Amino acid sequence: MEDNGRFDEKSFSNGDVYMGMIKGILPHEKGKYTWSDGTVYEGDWEGEKMTGKGLVVWSTGAQYEGEICGGYLHGYGTLTTSAGCSYRGGWKMNAQHGIGLKKYSNSDMYEGLWKEGVLEGSGRYTWKNGNIYVGNWKNGTIHGRGIMKWVNGDTFDGFWSNGLMHGSGVYNFGDGGLYIGTWNKGLKDGKGVFYPAGSKKPSLRILHSPHDSDDNGFLLNIQKHEAPKARVKRSLSANIAVISRFKSFRQISHRTSSLKINLIRNDDSAQDCVCHDSSLSLSNDFDEDQSEASVRSTLVYEREYAQGVLIMERISECSESSRNKKQQNKFSVKKVNKSSCLDIFQGRRSYYLKLNLQLGIRYTVGKITPVPAREVRSSDFGDRARIRMYFPRAGSKLTPPHCSINFYWKDYCPMVFRNLREMFKLDAADYMMSICGDSGLRDLSSPGKSGSIFYLSKDDRFVIKTVNKSELKVLLRMLPKYYRHVGDHENTLITKFFGLHRITLRGGKKVRFVVMGNVFCTELQIHRRYDLKGSSQGRYTDNDKINCNTTLKDLDLKYEFHMDKKLRESLLKQISLDCKFLESQHIIDYSLLLGLHFRAPENMKAFVEHHESMQNLPSGDEEEHLILPKGLVLVSHEPSIVNTEPGPHIRGNTLRAYSMGDSEVDLLLPGTARLRVQLGVNMPAQATRKIEEDKVAKEVELFEVYDVVLYMGIIDILQSYNLKKKVEHSYKSLQFDPLTVSVIEPKMYDERFLKFLEEKVFPETP
């Protein structure tokens, strides 16, 4: 006869008591277990474990009512602590997981997604004082896109990182003023525009920076500030800055020799999670702007900040239509339509083209990497050294099915580029993940007049550029000497090439790509970008075409850079070696791509607005978040402290500084980072602004001297000087100053380029 169990009561030697149904010697169906410390569970049982629905009451006064599985809080349930904190929502293995609503003992409230006990995903956090954040969270802090609204009416709609405003965003003041710009670790950093109160506010499509988390950008409606729709049921969107983690319940099981029961108990009382209010309202300089400029509603203030310090301001008066157009130029990029194949030969980027590129690179790297390492041979160079493959949509024995269109793939000199990647200490798996990972490639606008399409890898390490047939031939021709040059000179500033590929689409259209290292792959904000050729002929940028991503030219450069004697010598020596190599290959019209990261002047209190934002935090949290800019400091190189991992932009050895006794050095940015100083990477300098007699009165630059960190590389090296057609290479076509001769030769270009850098850009310090 089947045993359906019996009702019984058992007492144990340790003082625990079980009363309920028993089947054999194990609890069954319904029962009540009381521990010697007073903790009680009453509910469903399955075998020796609590499974089903039940009520747990701890001796501390905390209690949980809901679903339990295998002795763990698992499913849906409500926890209430003795301190008055409550949580109702999903659980997984004793930790909040899924959608849940938590009310804190200090009257704060969070509703949204959780992951393993911490806030993760979208949610809404409301502070006791009325401040509200709606947006994304990561690991318990505000991270990603979100909207913060303060009780004084101020609103920030933009990107966050680790609880601080970080990336592009819009700050809307309660009295109607508006600032559109970028932030870095809670401080304004980079270019932005301030609209005084009373002026009509634009509705913009803002494209976030490469360091931001969302891949598709976001729509900011300045006037409505509507929260993004949640992607989950019962949830708003959310994230918060400084939040204490709600401690996960630990499984406390008690086993006896007579009755094995795995039960949940809580030795420690359920802890209350207090989320402190990080009222990140902006500082006094904006309040002054609002009061002073409210009567001049037609004025627009174009500003630039470095770590929260205003370093440049341009005042302009423009109509509503011109303002809207200018803002669209600054922050808008046309989104790629992923539903159709775009004709790339009409200047439109193709979603399919990126997929084809990723499929081909994944195939090539996967095929060539297992080949035993060896020295390159002469047969590894040239157009005939290649890998070819056909990628049908449905897949084949050698290729996977894909959602793109049918295409033919050609990889040039695979063994050479495989060895180059190893020479640059680039791991094959990292290379594939960076370019071919799920995050994909981002479109970049072309910085020049070439009409090329540019893609940037999600992690900013690689730039992929389309090249024409003649440029491909130049690279293939110079590849043997290039291979030798970069092998002999580990500090070379010449572009790092990692692959050369061709895609043939239906109809026979061919698209050629080259994969390069990104010169500006850095954790620091690049405030200015310059393309320098040593020329003045047409080398300027119209003011109305300048935005936060514009690459400026020679005549736009207002600074000269003074650096450590030894650093300058190393830099100019390597540039000279690189130019000699390019001259030997008959390469002309190349450029020095120069990026500037400004540091706030040491005597400026750049942290004022950030300090005010932390006034409500406990003193223990303030030190962790404040960033106090103190200029540039060179310190002795410590390999164990700085990041010495190679990358697509990293070059050779650590540099030596004259001011540090000719020893290897690191660059210390107080409160920000400690960086390894290499040639063209993390190079400290002092930028002195050149005196301009005809300076425009409406533009005010507040300082004469800046501490800067420099990033640079020699680019555009695929333009060959054709001796048979040298008459076509006039100074005008090369954007050179007209001299007494009508043509320019590589040696002349080399000499002019070097002289310009030595005298105008990196002059010797007196």
N, C-alpha and C positions, 0 to 999 in steps of 0.2 A: 504494500500500500504506500502511495506517494506521501512523503513527509512535507506538509505545507508549513511547518514551523509551529512554534508554540510561544505563548507569552511567558516571560520569565524575568527574574531579577538576579543579577550577578554582582557580587562585591569582590574587589581585588585587594591584595595585601598592601598595595600602595595607597589605598583610600579611594580609588576610582570606583564608580558605580555605573552599571548599565541596566536599564529597565526597558523592555520592549520585546519584539518578536525575535526568536532565535531559531535558526535552522541548523541542526547539528550542534556545533559549538560556536557558530558565527552569527552576528547580528543579521536580521533579515527584514526587509520591507520597512516597517516603522519602528523607531526606537529613540531612546533618550540616553545620552552618555554624559555623565558628570565627572569632571576631573577633581582631584583633591584640592586644587586652588580655587575652585568655584566656577571655572569655565564650563559652559553647558552647550551641548548640541542636541537638537531635537528635530528629527526629520527622517528622510529616506535613507535606506542602506542597501548596498548590493555587495554580498559577500562580506569582507572585513572592512570595506571602505564606505565612507559617506558618499553617496551618489544619488542625485535627484534634486529635490527641493527640501530646504531646511532652514533652521534658524540657529545661528551661533551667537551666544552671549558670553563675552569675555569678562573676567573678574574685574577688569578695569572699568567696565561700564559700556565699552564699545559693543556693537552688535551688527550682525549681517543677516539679511534675510533674502534668499534667492536661490539660484541654481548652484549646485556643487557637483564636481565630477572627480572621482578617484581621490577624494580627500582634499581637493583644492577648490578655492573659489573660482568657478569656471562657468561662464554663461552670462545670465543677466541677473543682477541683484542690487540691493541697496545696503550700503554700509554707513553707519552713524557712529561717530566717536563721542567720547565723554566730553570732549572740548567743544562740541557743537558743530563740528565739520561733518558734512554728509556727501556721499557720492552715490548716484543712481545711474547705472549703465552697464556696459559690457565688461566682462572679466576674462582673463586668461592666466591660468596657473598662478592665482593669488595676486595678480597685478591688473590694474585698470587697462582695458584693451578694447578698442572699437569706439563706439559713440557713447558719450557719457556727460552727465551734468554734475558738477561739483560745486558745492557751496562751502566756502571757507569760514572759519570761526571769526575772522575779521570782517565778514560781510562781503568779501570779494566773491565773484562767481565766474566759473568757466563752463562753457557748453561747446562741445566739439569732439574731435578725434583724439584718441589716446593710443599709445603703443608701448606695451610692456611697462606700464606704470608712469610714463611721462607724456607730456603734451606733444603730439606729433601729427601733423596734417593740418586741416582747416578747423578753425574754431573762433569763438567769441569770448573775450575776457572783459569783465566789467569790474572796475575798482569801486571801493566803498565811496570814494569822493566823486564818482560819476564819470571818470575817464573810461573810454571804451576802445578796445582794439579788436578789429575784425580782420582776419587774414590767416597766414600760414605759420606753422610752428615746426621746429626741428629740435629734437632732444631736449624738450622742455623750455626752449627759448624762442622768441620771435625770430623767424628766419624765412625769407622769401618775400612775396608780395603781400602787402596788407595796408590797412587804413587805421590810423590812430586819431581819435577825436578827444580833445581835452575839454574840460568844463568851461574854459574861457572862450570856447568857440573856434580855437585853432584846430586845423586838421592837416595831417600828413598822409598823402596817398602815394605809396612808392614801395621801394625795396628795403629789406632789413637783413641784417646778418648778426647773429649772436646777440639779439636784443637791441641792436643799435641801427639807426638809419644808415644804409649802405647801398649805394647805387643811385640810379635816377629816381626822381620823385617830384611831387608838387606839394609845397607847403602853403596852405590857405589860411590866412589870418582871420581872426574873428571879425575885424572891422572891414574886411574886404580886400586887403592887400594880398598879393600872390607872389611866391617865389618858385621858379621852375629851375631845377639844376641837379647837381649830383652831390652825394654825401659819401664820406669815407669814415667808417667807425664812429658814426655819430656826429662828425664835423663836416661842414660844407667844404668841399674839395673839388676844384675844377670850375668850369664856366657855368653861369646861370643867368637868368633874367628875372628882375623884380618889376612887377606891375603894381603901381600905387593903388590905394583904395579909391574907388570911384570909376576906375577904368573897366571896360568890358573884358571879361576873362575868356580866354580861348578854350575850346574843347579840343584836346590834342590826343594823337596816337603817339605815345612815348615809347621809344626803343631803349631798353635798358642796356647797360654796359656789358662787356664780355664776362665780367666777374659775377653778374647776377644769375639767379638760379633758374628763372623761367626761360624756356627756349623760344617762346613765341611773342614776347613783349606783352604789354597790357594796355587797355584803354582807360584813360583817365578822364572822367567827366568832372571838370573843376567845379561846376556850379551845383551839381546834384550830389556828388560823392556817394554814389550807390555802391553798396558792398557787392563783391562778386558772388554769384550764385554758388551755393554749396553743391558739391558733387555727391554728397551723401545724404541719406534720409535723416531727419530730425536735427540736422546740424546747421549752424551758421558757419561762417569761416572765422578762423582765429589763430593767435600766437601771442606770446608774451616774453618780455625781456628777462627780468631777473626773477626766476621762479624756483622755489625749492621743490625738490622731487618728493612726491608722495611715496613714502617708503612702502615697498611691496610687503605683503604679509608673508611670513615664512611658514612653511608647513611644519607644524609641531606635532609629531606623531608619538604616540606612546604605545609600546608593545609590552605585553606581559607574556609569561610562559604559558599561561592557560588560555588566553584569548588575544589573538593578533589583530589589532585594530589600528588602522592608519587614519588618524584624525587631524583636523586643523585646530591649532590653538595659537594664541598670540601671547608669547611671553612678555613682549614689550607692548605697551599700550599703543593703540592706533595713533599714528602721528598726524598732527594737523599740518597741512601744507599752506603756508602763508605766502601769497604772491605779492611782493612789494610793488608799489606804484612807481614806475619809472617815468615821471612826467617830463618827457623830452620836448618841452616847449623851447622855441628859439629865443635868441638873445636880444639885448637892447638895441643893437644896430638896426634891426628891422622895425622895432617900435618907433625909433626916430624917423625911419624912412616913411612910415605910414603917416605920422603927424605932419611932417614937413612936405611930403609930396602929394598929400590927398587933394590939395587945391590945384595941383598941376597934373591932372589925370592923363594928359596926353604924353607925359614923359615916361620913357622906359629906361631902366638902368641895367645895362649889360655888365655883369660882374664876374670876377674870377677870384677864387679863394685858394689858399694853401693851408691845409690843416686848420680850417676855421678862421684864418686871418684874411681879410680883404686885401688883395694886392693890386687889383686893377679895377677901374670902373669907367665905363663909357656911358654918357648920357645922350640919349637920342630922342627925338620927337618924331613920331611916325603915326600914320593913319592906321585904322583898325585893319584894313585889308593887308597893308604891308607887314604889320605885326604878325598877323596870322600866317602869312606866307613865310616870314622869316622863321617863326617857331616851327613850322612844318619842316623847313629845311634842316633845322637843328636836331629835331627829335624824331623825324618820321622816316621810316623805310618801308617801301612797299612789300607787303607780305607775299611770299612765294605761293602760288596756287599749286597745291599738292594733288589736285585732281586731274591735271592734264599735263601733257608734255609741251613745254614752251620752246619756241624757236630761239635757241641761244644766239643765232647769227643776227638777230634783230635786237641784241642788247638785253634780252630778258633771261633771267636765270632759270635753270631747269631743275625741278625736283628729281626727275628721272635721271638727269645727268649725274647728280650727286650719288644716287643709288648705284648707278653703273660704276662710278669711280670707286666706291666702297667695295663693291663686289669684286672688281678687278684687283684692287690692292690686296684684299684678303686672300684671293686666289694666288697671286704672285708671291707674296711673302710666305704663305704657307707652303708653296712649292719649292722655293729657293732656300729657305732656312735649314731644312734637314740635310742639304748637300754639305758634305765635309768641307771644312774651311781650307782654303788654299790661296796662294798669291794669284793676283789677276794676271792674265796673259793678254797678248796683243789681240787674240781672237775674241776676248771678252768686250772689246770696244767696237764702236761703229754700228751702223744701221742694221747689220746682219746678226748682231748679237741681240737676240730678242726672245720673248715668250709670246706666243699667240694663242688665243682661245676664243671660241664662240660661246656666247651666253644666251641660249634661247630662254624665253619666258617660262616654259614648262620644265626647264632643267634638262640635264643630260647625265651620262655616266660620270662625267668629270666636274660638272657644275651643278649647283643647287637651283631649285625653282625660285623665282623671284617675282616681285610685283612691278618691275620696271618693263621696259620694252626690249626686244631683241637687240643685241649689239655685239660687235667684235671688239676684242681687247688686245692691245699690243703693249708689252712692257719692254722698254729699251735697256740694254746692258744690265740685266738683272744681277749678275755676279758682281759687277763693279759697284752698283749702288748698295748691294748687300754688304760688301766690304766697307763702303763708306759709312754706313750706319753703325757697323761695329767699330770703325775707327773713331767715330764720334760718340762711342760708348752708349749707343741707343739700343735698348732691348727690343727684339722683334715683337714680342707679345705686347709691350707697352705701345709700340708704334701702331700696331693693328687696332688696339683698343682705343687709342686716341682718335684715329681717323675713322675707324669702321665700327665703333661702339654704337650702342642704341641711341645715344644722345645726338649722333649725326654731326653734320657740318653746318656752319652758319654762313650766310651770304654777307659779303663785304662790298661796299661801293668801291669802284676803282679810284685810286688816289691820283691817277694821271690821265693822259689823253690817249692811252694805248687802246682803250676799249676792251681790255682783258676782263675776264670774270675772276673774282677772288673768292675763295672759301677759307674759313678759319675753323680749325678743329675746336670742339667744345671746351677743351682744357687750355686753349690759346697757345699751344705749343707749335702748331704747324700752320703755315699758309700755303694754300694750293692756288696756283695761278695758271690760266690758260695762256699758251704761247702760240705764235704763228709758225709756219713751216720754216721760215728763214732762221728764227730764233732757236728752233729745235736743232737745226743743222749746225748752228754756231756752238751750242752746248755739246753736241756729239763730237764736233771737231776738236774742241778744247778739252774734252773730258780726260784724256790721258795725262796732259800737263796739269790740269786742275787736281787730279787724283794725287799726283806727286807733290804739288804745292801745298795742299792742305795736310798731307802727311808729314812734310818737312817743317811746316809752320803751324803748330797747334794753336797759336794765338791769332791766326788770320781773321780779319774782319770781313772777308769775302763771304757772300751768301753761302750757307750750307745747303747743299742739294741732297735729297734723300730718295728721289725717284723721278723717272721720266716716263710718261704713259701716253697712249693714244686710244681714243674711243671712236669707233666708226658706227654711225647710226644708219638707219635705213635711208636709202637714197644716196649713200656714199659720202655723206657729210662727215668730216673728220674733225675731232676736237682733241687738241694736245695739251697735256698738263705737266707741270713740274711741281714737285713737293719741296718746300723750303722750310727752314727754321724761322720762327717768328722772333724778330729782334726785340719786340716789346713784350715778351712773355715774362712778366714780373708781378709781384704782389703789390707793388707801388703804383699809384695813379700816375699816368703819363699826361702831364698838363699841356705840353706842346710837342708837335712833331714837325720836323723840317726835312726837306729834300734839297740837299746842297750840291751844286755843280761847280761853284766858283765862277758864276756868270751873273751879269746884271741885265742881259738882254731878255726882256719879257719875264724876268724871274720875280714876280710879285703876285699877290692874290688880292682880288677885289674884296673890299670889306663886306659887301652884301653877300659874298659867297663863302664867308668864313663861318664855320660852326664848330662845335666841340670836337668833331672828328676830322677836321680839315688838316691835310698835310701842307704846311706852309713852304715858302721858297726862300731863296737867298736874300732878296731885298726885304723880306718880312722879318728877318732875324735882327732883333734889336740888342742882342747881347754878345759879349765876348767872354770866353770862359778861361779862368785861371785855375790851374791845378798844381798839385805837387810836382816838383821838378822831375822826379824819377818817373812818375806816372805819365807826364807829358812826353818825355823822351821815348818811353816804351810805346806810347800810342802813335806818335809821328813816325817812328822807325818802322812799325808794322804797316802803317798806311803806305809808306814809301815802298816797302817790299811788295805789297799787294798791287800797287799801281804799276810797278815794273813788270809784274807778271801779266797784268791786263794789257800793258803796252806790247809785251812780247806776243800776245795773242791777237793783236790788232783790234782791241776792244776800246770803244769810245763811248762818250755820253753816259758814263756811269755816275752814280751819286753816292753821297754819304747820307744815309738815313739816320737822323739824330733825334732822340727823344729826351725830353726834360721832365724831371720830377722836381717841383719846387718844394723846399722846406720853409715853413713859416719862420720869420725872423725871431731870433732867440729872445729878444727883449719884449716880444708881444705876448700878451696873455690870450693865446689862441683858445685856451680851454674855458674861457669865461662862460660861453653859452652852454657848454657841456657840463660845466660845474654846476650851473644853475639847474640844469635838468636832473642832477643827482641829489638835490637838496633834501628830498624826501627819503633817500635811501639810508639805511644804517651805515655807520662809519666803516664797518668792515667790508661793505660791498663797493664803496667809492673808489678805493685804491685799485681795485681790479679793473675798473672801467675807464678811469681817467687817462687821457693821453696828453702828455706834456711835451710839446716840441721844444727841443733844446739845440737845434742845429745839427751839424755833422761832426762826428768824432771818429778818428782813425785809431784802432787798437790792434794789438798784435794778433796775428791769425791763430785761431783755435779750431782745428778741424773737427773736434768733437762737439763744438757748439753750433757752428754754422752748417748750412746745408751744402754738402759737397757732391751731391748726386749730379751726374751729368745730365744734360738736356739738349734739346735742339738748338738752343741759343747760347749755351755755355761754351766758353772757349778756354782751353788750355789751363795753365797754371795760375796760382794766386800771385797777384802783382806785389812788388816791393815799393815802399815809399821812402823818399829821401828824408822826410820829416820824422820818420820812425826808425832812423838809423839803418836804412836800406834793408829792413826786414819785411817779411810778408805781412799783409795787413787785412783786417776786416773793417767794414764800415758799420759803425754803431749809430742807429737812429733811435735815440732815447724814447721809450714808450711804444716803439713801433716794431723794430726788427734789428737783427744783426746779420749782415750780408757779407758774403765773400766777394772781394774786389778782384775782378778779372778785366781783361782788355775788352772794352766796349760794353761791359756789364757791371752795374753798381759802381761806376766811377764817380767819386766825389769831386766837385768843382765849385768855384765861386763865380756866379754870373754877374757881370757888371753891365748895367744898361748903358748903351751908347747915347751920347747927347745928340738930340735932334733939334735943329734950329727951327724947323717948320712944323713942330709938333702940333697936332690938332688939339684945340683947346677943350673939346668935349671929351677927350679921353684922358683920364688921370691914372698914372701908375704911381702907387704910393711909396715905392722903395727904389733905391738906386742899385742896391746889391742884394743878391739872393744866394743862399746855399742851394745847390741843385745836385741831383744824382743823374748821371748821363748814361744813356743806352744808345749804341750805334752799330751800324754795319754798312758795308759797301754793297749796294744793290744795282739793279738794271745793268747787269754785266753781259747781256746777250746781244748787244748792238755792235755788230762788227763793222770795221772800217774796210770798205771794199776798194782796193787799189785800182781796180779797173773802172770804178765809177766815182773816183774821189771828188770830181767836180761837183757831184751832187751834195757833198757834205760841206756846205758853206757854213760860215759862222752863224748865220741867221737860223739855219735849220737845226744847228746844234745848240742854239740859244746862247751863243758866245758873243762877246763884244766884237764888233767889226774892227779888224786891224788892217795892216797894209797888204795882207795877202787875202786871197779869196777862199782858201780851203784850210781845213784843220786836220792835222795828222795825229796819230796816237801819242807820240812823244810830246807834242805841243800841248795836247789836252792834259797829259800827265803832269807836266811842269806847272801849268796854270792852276790845276786842281790843288796840287800840293802847296803852292805859294799862297793860295787863298786860305787854306786851312791853317797854315803856320802863322800868317800875319793877321787874318781877320777873325778867325774862329777860336783858335787856341794859341793866342800870342804868349810870348814868354813873359813871365811875371817880373816886373822891375825889381 
